[in-house]
Amino acid sequence: MNQEPSESLKKFAQNVYDKLDQNYNFDPFLIIAIVNITINIVKVIMYLYFTNNSKKIQQAIINMNNPVVKLIMRREIKKECPDLDREQRKDLYNSIVNAVHGYGESEFKDLVSSI
């Protein structure tokens, strides 16, 4: 059963997409991939930290202290975007981290609660 992504998830994906270099042409499949990557990353962090606390999840993504989270993010990006080269995947990774960093606590809480 496919479910329509929430508005906060769409907004986050657009924010990540906007943070990518201007070298990327508009690609709706990349936006869909960003949504899937975000959902999977948040679910894994919830599982790893046994929490639904959005502040802890946000900090886990921003700080990247946990090498497992780093590995999972890179794996999810590679899985969802197999046609991107290494440099493009690195750009996407950095865009996701920067987008999460730019979110306020309440915005990120809305994002996590929508997943």
SEMIKOL-207780 format. One record per atom (N, C-alpha, C): residue number from 1; residue in one letter; atom name; x, y, z. Coordinates in steps of 0.001 Angstrom, whole numbers, plus 500000, padded with zeros to 6 digits. Layout:
residues N
(NUM 'a' 'CA' (X Y Z))
...
END
This chain:
residues 115
(1 'm' 'N' (500843 498827 500000))
(1 'm' 'CA' (500000 500000 500000))
(1 'm' 'C' (500892 501242 500000))
(2 'n' 'N' (500859 501984 498913))
(2 'n' 'CA' (501637 503218 498832))
(2 'n' 'C' (500841 504356 499426))
(3 'q' 'N' (501518 505152 500207))
(3 'q' 'CA' (500868 506248 500880))
(3 'q' 'C' (501510 507546 500417))
(4 'e' 'N' (500716 508565 500249))
(4 'e' 'CA' (501197 509867 499833))
(4 'e' 'C' (502059 510463 500952))
(5 'p' 'N' (503275 510956 500631))
(5 'p' 'CA' (504115 511567 501676))
(5 'p' 'C' (503450 512824 502239))
(6 's' 'N' (503706 513086 503502))
(6 's' 'CA' (503129 514263 504145))
(6 's' 'C' (503731 515543 503566))
(7 'e' 'N' (503072 516644 503841))
(7 'e' 'CA' (503562 517943 503361))
(7 'e' 'C' (504924 518281 503956))
(8 's' 'N' (505136 517944 505235))
(8 's' 'CA' (506426 518256 505853))
(8 's' 'C' (507547 517432 505217))
(9 'l' 'N' (507249 516209 504819))
(9 'l' 'CA' (508244 515372 504150))
(9 'l' 'C' (508541 515889 502748))
(10 'k' 'N' (507512 516333 502045))
(10 'k' 'CA' (507705 516923 500713))
(10 'k' 'C' (508540 518195 500812))
(11 'k' 'N' (508236 519004 501829))
(11 'k' 'CA' (508977 520258 502030))
(11 'k' 'C' (510448 519976 502332))
(12 'f' 'N' (510698 518965 503165))
(12 'f' 'CA' (512071 518596 503499))
(12 'f' 'C' (512813 518131 502255))
(13 'a' 'N' (512174 517277 501457))
(13 'a' 'CA' (512805 516772 500232))
(13 'a' 'C' (513125 517918 499284))
(14 'q' 'N' (512221 518868 499161))
(14 'q' 'CA' (512468 520022 498298))
(14 'q' 'C' (513620 520860 498844))
(15 'n' 'N' (513688 520985 500166))
(15 'n' 'CA' (514771 521726 500810))
(15 'n' 'C' (516122 521061 500528))
(16 'v' 'N' (516177 519735 500625))
(16 'v' 'CA' (517415 519008 500318))
(16 'v' 'C' (517770 519212 498854))
(17 'y' 'N' (516781 519093 497998))
(17 'y' 'CA' (517004 519240 496557))
(17 'y' 'C' (517519 520641 496236))
(18 'd' 'N' (516968 521646 496895))
(18 'd' 'CA' (517402 523031 496663))
(18 'd' 'C' (518840 523263 497111))
(19 'k' 'N' (519295 522511 498111))
(19 'k' 'CA' (520661 522677 498613))
(19 'k' 'C' (521704 522013 497718))
(20 'l' 'N' (521260 521174 496802))
(20 'l' 'CA' (522203 520563 495861))
(20 'l' 'C' (522726 521638 494916))
(21 'd' 'N' (523879 521379 494338))
(21 'd' 'CA' (524453 522316 493380))
(21 'd' 'C' (523489 522561 492233))
(22 'q' 'N' (523678 523641 491550))
(22 'q' 'CA' (522831 523978 490408))
(22 'q' 'C' (523140 523090 489196))
(23 'n' 'N' (524128 522215 489310))
(23 'n' 'CA' (524506 521327 488211))
(23 'n' 'C' (523482 520237 487970))
(24 'y' 'N' (522528 520072 488888))
(24 'y' 'CA' (521528 519025 488759))
(24 'y' 'C' (520285 519590 488083))
(25 'n' 'N' (519850 518925 487031))
(25 'n' 'CA' (518599 519309 486389))
(25 'n' 'C' (517452 518806 487246))
(26 'f' 'N' (516271 519397 487057))
(26 'f' 'CA' (515114 518966 487822))
(26 'f' 'C' (514847 517499 487523))
(27 'd' 'N' (514771 516713 488556))
(27 'd' 'CA' (514545 515288 488406))
(27 'd' 'C' (513556 514835 489476))
(28 'p' 'N' (512315 514569 489095))
(28 'p' 'CA' (511329 514154 490100))
(28 'p' 'C' (511696 512833 490776))
(29 'f' 'N' (512428 511974 490070))
(29 'f' 'CA' (512841 510712 490681))
(29 'f' 'C' (513857 510933 491795))
(30 'l' 'N' (514686 511972 491657))
(30 'l' 'CA' (515635 512286 492724))
(30 'l' 'C' (514890 512777 493965))
(31 'i' 'N' (513839 513551 493768))
(31 'i' 'CA' (513046 514030 494901))
(31 'i' 'C' (512365 512848 495597))
(32 'i' 'N' (511844 511913 494818))
(32 'i' 'CA' (511234 510712 495395))
(32 'i' 'C' (512289 509914 496162))
(33 'a' 'N' (513492 509818 495604))
(33 'a' 'CA' (514578 509111 496283))
(33 'a' 'C' (514932 509796 497599))
(34 'i' 'N' (514947 511122 497611))
(34 'i' 'CA' (515254 511870 498837))
(34 'i' 'C' (514211 511562 499903))
(35 'v' 'N' (512946 511500 499501))
(35 'v' 'CA' (511876 511157 500448))
(35 'v' 'C' (512110 509763 501023))
(36 'n' 'N' (512410 508795 500161))
(36 'n' 'CA' (512648 507422 500630))
(36 'n' 'C' (513873 507339 501534))
(37 'i' 'N' (514932 508041 501163))
(37 'i' 'CA' (516147 508056 501980))
(37 'i' 'C' (515839 508624 503364))
(38 't' 'N' (515113 509721 503401))
(38 't' 'CA' (514775 510380 504666))
(38 't' 'C' (513950 509447 505551))
(39 'i' 'N' (512949 508809 504979))
(39 'i' 'CA' (512106 507895 505745))
(39 'i' 'C' (512949 506757 506328))
(40 'n' 'N' (513785 506160 505497))
(40 'n' 'CA' (514591 505030 505959))
(40 'n' 'C' (515600 505432 507021))
(41 'i' 'N' (516222 506589 506857))
(41 'i' 'CA' (517207 507051 507843))
(41 'i' 'C' (516541 507302 509191))
(42 'v' 'N' (515411 507990 509182))
(42 'v' 'CA' (514716 508294 510444))
(42 'v' 'C' (514256 506999 511118))
(43 'k' 'N' (513745 506055 510339))
(43 'k' 'CA' (513307 504780 510922))
(43 'k' 'C' (514479 504028 511555))
(44 'v' 'N' (515619 504019 510886))
(44 'v' 'CA' (516783 503320 511430))
(44 'v' 'C' (517270 503993 512704))
(45 'i' 'N' (517308 505314 512715))
(45 'i' 'CA' (517749 506023 513926))
(45 'i' 'C' (516772 505764 515072))
(46 'm' 'N' (515477 505736 514770))
(46 'm' 'CA' (514494 505403 515810))
(46 'm' 'C' (514779 504010 516379))
(47 'y' 'N' (515122 503094 515506))
(47 'y' 'CA' (515410 501731 515925))
(47 'y' 'C' (516711 501663 516743))
(48 'l' 'N' (517753 502355 516268))
(48 'l' 'CA' (519049 502316 516955))
(48 'l' 'C' (518990 502940 518345))
(49 'y' 'N' (518283 504063 518452))
(49 'y' 'CA' (518250 504795 519712))
(49 'y' 'C' (517013 504480 520553))
(50 'f' 'N' (516146 503605 520042))
(50 'f' 'CA' (514915 503236 520753))
(50 'f' 'C' (514124 504462 521189))
(51 't' 'N' (513948 505395 520293))
(51 't' 'CA' (513276 506632 520658))
(51 't' 'C' (512491 507206 519489))
(52 'n' 'N' (511468 507941 519830))
(52 'n' 'CA' (510732 508752 518858))
(52 'n' 'C' (511007 510233 519092))
(53 'n' 'N' (511954 510535 519975))
(53 'n' 'CA' (512290 511909 520314))
(53 'n' 'C' (512958 512573 519112))
(54 's' 'N' (512271 513541 518523))
(54 's' 'CA' (512766 514175 517298))
(54 's' 'C' (514081 514907 517524))
(55 'k' 'N' (514278 515464 518710))
(55 'k' 'CA' (515521 516186 518981))
(55 'k' 'C' (516724 515230 518956))
(56 'k' 'N' (516577 514050 519530))
(56 'k' 'CA' (517666 513065 519514))
(56 'k' 'C' (517940 512576 518100))
(57 'i' 'N' (516894 512380 517326))
(57 'i' 'CA' (517054 511927 515943))
(57 'i' 'C' (517774 513000 515127))
(58 'q' 'N' (517356 514246 515301))
(58 'q' 'CA' (517979 515357 514589))
(58 'q' 'C' (519451 515465 514960))
(59 'q' 'N' (519767 515357 516234))
(59 'q' 'CA' (521160 515440 516674))
(59 'q' 'C' (521991 514284 516122))
(60 'a' 'N' (521396 513100 516031))
(60 'a' 'CA' (522124 511949 515487))
(60 'a' 'C' (522509 512180 514036))
(61 'i' 'N' (521624 512810 513275))
(61 'i' 'CA' (521920 513083 511870))
(61 'i' 'C' (522939 514209 511739))
(62 'i' 'N' (522780 515248 512512))
(62 'i' 'CA' (523672 516414 512401))
(62 'i' 'C' (525084 516070 512874))
(63 'n' 'N' (525204 515461 514036))
(63 'n' 'CA' (526526 515223 514629))
(63 'n' 'C' (527281 514091 513966))
(64 'm' 'N' (526571 513118 513489))
(64 'm' 'CA' (527196 511959 512846))
(64 'm' 'C' (528260 511335 513729))
(65 'n' 'N' (528022 511316 515039))
(65 'n' 'CA' (528963 510670 515952))
(65 'n' 'C' (528948 509157 515785))
(66 'n' 'N' (527830 508640 515360))
(66 'n' 'CA' (527680 507201 515253))
(66 'n' 'C' (528058 506749 513848))
(67 'p' 'N' (529127 505978 513708))
(67 'p' 'CA' (529538 505530 512377))
(67 'p' 'C' (528490 504650 511706))
(68 'v' 'N' (527638 504016 512509))
(68 'v' 'CA' (526572 503193 511933))
(68 'v' 'C' (525573 504073 511192))
(69 'v' 'N' (525243 505225 511758))
(69 'v' 'CA' (524314 506147 511099))
(69 'v' 'C' (524917 506647 509792))
(70 'k' 'N' (526200 506992 509815))
(70 'k' 'CA' (526895 507420 508593))
(70 'k' 'C' (526822 506343 507521))
(71 'l' 'N' (527139 505142 507922))
(71 'l' 'CA' (527134 504018 506987))
(71 'l' 'C' (525733 503794 506410))
(72 'i' 'N' (524737 503861 507260))
(72 'i' 'CA' (523365 503644 506802))
(72 'i' 'C' (522927 504750 505847))
(73 'm' 'N' (523283 505989 506165))
(73 'm' 'CA' (522922 507087 505260))
(73 'm' 'C' (523558 506882 503890))
(74 'r' 'N' (524831 506552 503883))
(74 'r' 'CA' (525519 506350 502599))
(74 'r' 'C' (524939 505161 501842))
(75 'r' 'N' (524616 504107 502567))
(75 'r' 'CA' (524039 502923 501932))
(75 'r' 'C' (522667 503226 501336))
(76 'e' 'N' (521853 503969 502074))
(76 'e' 'CA' (520517 504321 501584))
(76 'e' 'C' (520609 505199 500339))
(77 'i' 'N' (521541 506140 500347))
(77 'i' 'CA' (521718 507010 499179))
(77 'i' 'C' (522153 506188 497977))
(78 'k' 'N' (523080 505280 498189))
(78 'k' 'CA' (523566 504456 497086))
(78 'k' 'C' (522460 503534 496570))
(79 'k' 'N' (521651 503008 497484))
(79 'k' 'CA' (520560 502110 497100))
(79 'k' 'C' (519474 502849 496323))
(80 'e' 'N' (519113 504046 496776))
(80 'e' 'CA' (518025 504798 496150))
(80 'e' 'C' (518466 505521 494882))
(81 'c' 'N' (519745 505822 494767))
(81 'c' 'CA' (520253 506593 493612))
(81 'c' 'C' (521437 505862 492976))
(82 'p' 'N' (521220 504693 492393))
(82 'p' 'CA' (522339 503928 491849))
(82 'p' 'C' (522998 504584 490641))
(83 'd' 'N' (522287 505479 489976))
(83 'd' 'CA' (522840 506116 488779))
(83 'd' 'C' (523728 507315 489091))
(84 'l' 'N' (523779 507753 490356))
(84 'l' 'CA' (524637 508881 490723))
(84 'l' 'C' (526062 508394 490933))
(85 'd' 'N' (527018 509219 490511))
(85 'd' 'CA' (528409 508851 490766))
(85 'd' 'C' (528774 509214 492211))
(86 'r' 'N' (529995 508892 492578))
(86 'r' 'CA' (530431 509080 493967))
(86 'r' 'C' (530326 510542 494428))
(87 'e' 'N' (530747 511447 493575))
(87 'e' 'CA' (530713 512875 493929))
(87 'e' 'C' (529267 513369 494101))
(88 'q' 'N' (528378 512919 493258))
(88 'q' 'CA' (526976 513318 493356))
(88 'q' 'C' (526339 512749 494624))
(89 'r' 'N' (526676 511512 494960))
(89 'r' 'CA' (526154 510923 496199))
(89 'r' 'C' (526675 511688 497417))
(90 'k' 'N' (527924 512115 497361))
(90 'k' 'CA' (528497 512909 498457))
(90 'k' 'C' (527757 514244 498580))
(91 'd' 'N' (527448 514870 497447))
(91 'd' 'CA' (526682 516118 497462))
(91 'd' 'C' (525308 515909 498090))
(92 'l' 'N' (524656 514819 497730))
(92 'l' 'CA' (523335 514516 498278))
(92 'l' 'C' (523418 514274 499781))
(93 'y' 'N' (524420 513534 500219))
(93 'y' 'CA' (524651 513269 501642))
(93 'y' 'C' (524806 514592 502404))
(94 'n' 'N' (525664 515469 501892))
(94 'n' 'CA' (525885 516766 502540))
(94 'n' 'C' (524635 517628 502525))
(95 's' 'N' (523854 517547 501464))
(95 's' 'CA' (522616 518321 501380))
(95 's' 'C' (521613 517867 502428))
(96 'i' 'N' (521531 516561 502645))
(96 'i' 'CA' (520613 516049 503663))
(96 'i' 'C' (521037 516532 505046))
(97 'v' 'N' (522325 516418 505347))
(97 'v' 'CA' (522818 516858 506651))
(97 'v' 'C' (522589 518359 506834))
(98 'n' 'N' (522865 519156 505793))
(98 'n' 'CA' (522660 520605 505881))
(98 'n' 'C' (521192 520964 506037))
(99 'a' 'N' (520317 520241 505359))
(99 'a' 'CA' (518885 520515 505485))
(99 'a' 'C' (518400 520205 506896))
(100 'v' 'N' (518857 519100 507455))
(100 'v' 'CA' (518479 518745 508828))
(100 'v' 'C' (519021 519786 509798))
(101 'h' 'N' (520247 520226 509560))
(101 'h' 'CA' (520870 521231 510427))
(101 'h' 'C' (520092 522550 510395))
(102 'g' 'N' (519545 522897 509245))
(102 'g' 'CA' (518808 524150 509101))
(102 'g' 'C' (517397 524114 509648))
(103 'y' 'N' (516921 522950 510008))
(103 'y' 'CA' (515561 522829 510528))
(103 'y' 'C' (515510 523172 511994))
(104 'g' 'N' (514450 523832 512389))
(104 'g' 'CA' (514210 524086 513799))
(104 'g' 'C' (513657 522835 514455))
(105 'e' 'N' (513602 522843 515768))
(105 'e' 'CA' (513147 521657 516491))
(105 'e' 'C' (511695 521315 516160))
(106 's' 'N' (510835 522320 516076))
(106 's' 'CA' (509422 522040 515803))
(106 's' 'C' (509210 521544 514371))
(107 'e' 'N' (509968 522100 513419))
(107 'e' 'CA' (509852 521634 512032))
(107 'e' 'C' (510284 520177 511916))
(108 'f' 'N' (511381 519850 512573))
(108 'f' 'CA' (511878 518482 512489))
(108 'f' 'C' (510946 517534 513226))
(109 'k' 'N' (510337 518009 514299))
(109 'k' 'CA' (509374 517178 515026))
(109 'k' 'C' (508189 516847 514120))
(110 'd' 'N' (507716 517809 513352))
(110 'd' 'CA' (506636 517554 512398))
(110 'd' 'C' (507066 516531 511365))
(111 'l' 'N' (508306 516650 510896))
(111 'l' 'CA' (508825 515711 509910))
(111 'l' 'C' (508866 514286 510472))
(112 'v' 'N' (509415 514140 511657))
(112 'v' 'CA' (509524 512811 512273))
(112 'v' 'C' (508149 512225 512566))
(113 's' 'N' (507239 513043 513034))
(113 's' 'CA' (505899 512529 513355))
(113 's' 'C' (505138 512118 512103))
(114 's' 'N' (505524 512633 510954))
(114 's' 'CA' (504842 512269 509715))
(114 's' 'C' (505351 510957 509135))
(115 'i' 'N' (506436 510456 509703))
(115 'i' 'CA' (507027 509221 509148))
(115 'i' 'C' (506491 507997 509833))
END
